[in-house]
Amino acid sequence: MKNHLLPDNVIEMLGLSALSPTEQEGVLEKFSGVLFQAVMLKSLEALNEEQKDKLEKVMEKNPEDLDKMLAFFRLEVPDFDQIVQDSIEEIRRAMVGVTGK
């Protein structure tokens, strides 16, 4: 499954090149989950009530469609891409702090 929030160079960015593909996949799966939650929380905080109502309608029509939800946030949250980048960097720094790498 492709993660629509991760940059193409995420393996190198996170220093995972030395890991096996299976280990990389495991780390990326956890990283992706944390990233998704962080980005969604920050993006929801940026929405006003009208936008939240619009999001609710999008989600009712397409509850499993991640592309539609991300397209909504990119349209409605002017700094969405910056939120993603900032979140990636925050999580990467936290990982480095835990692993020391």
GINORCOR-V791307 format. One record per residue. RES is the residue in one letter. SS is DSSP state (H for helix, E for strand, C for the rest). Layout:
# GINORCOR-V791307
res=RES ss=SS
res=RES ss=SS
This chain:
# GINORCOR-V791307
res=M ss=C
res=K ss=C
res=N ss=C
res=H ss=C
res=L ss=C
res=L ss=C
res=P ss=C
res=D ss=C
res=N ss=C
res=V ss=H
res=I ss=H
res=E ss=H
res=M ss=H
res=L ss=C
res=G ss=C
res=L ss=C
res=S ss=C
res=A ss=C
res=L ss=C
res=S ss=C
res=P ss=H
res=T ss=H
res=E ss=H
res=Q ss=H
res=E ss=H
res=G ss=H
res=V ss=H
res=L ss=H
res=E ss=H
res=K ss=H
res=F ss=H
res=S ss=H
res=G ss=H
res=V ss=H
res=L ss=H
res=F ss=H
res=Q ss=H
res=A ss=H
res=V ss=H
res=M ss=H
res=L ss=H
res=K ss=H
res=S ss=H
res=L ss=H
res=E ss=H
res=A ss=H
res=L ss=C
res=N ss=C
res=E ss=H
res=E ss=H
res=Q ss=H
res=K ss=H
res=D ss=H
res=K ss=H
res=L ss=H
res=E ss=H
res=K ss=H
res=V ss=H
res=M ss=H
res=E ss=H
res=K ss=H
res=N ss=C
res=P ss=C
res=E ss=C
res=D ss=C
res=L ss=H
res=D ss=H
res=K ss=H
res=M ss=H
res=L ss=H
res=A ss=H
res=F ss=H
res=F ss=H
res=R ss=H
res=L ss=H
res=E ss=H
res=V ss=C
res=P ss=C
res=D ss=C
res=F ss=H
res=D ss=H
res=Q ss=H
res=I ss=H
res=V ss=H
res=Q ss=H
res=D ss=H
res=S ss=H
res=I ss=H
res=E ss=H
res=E ss=H
res=I ss=H
res=R ss=H
res=R ss=H
res=A ss=H
res=M ss=H
res=V ss=H
res=G ss=H
res=V ss=H
res=T ss=H
res=G ss=C
res=K ss=C
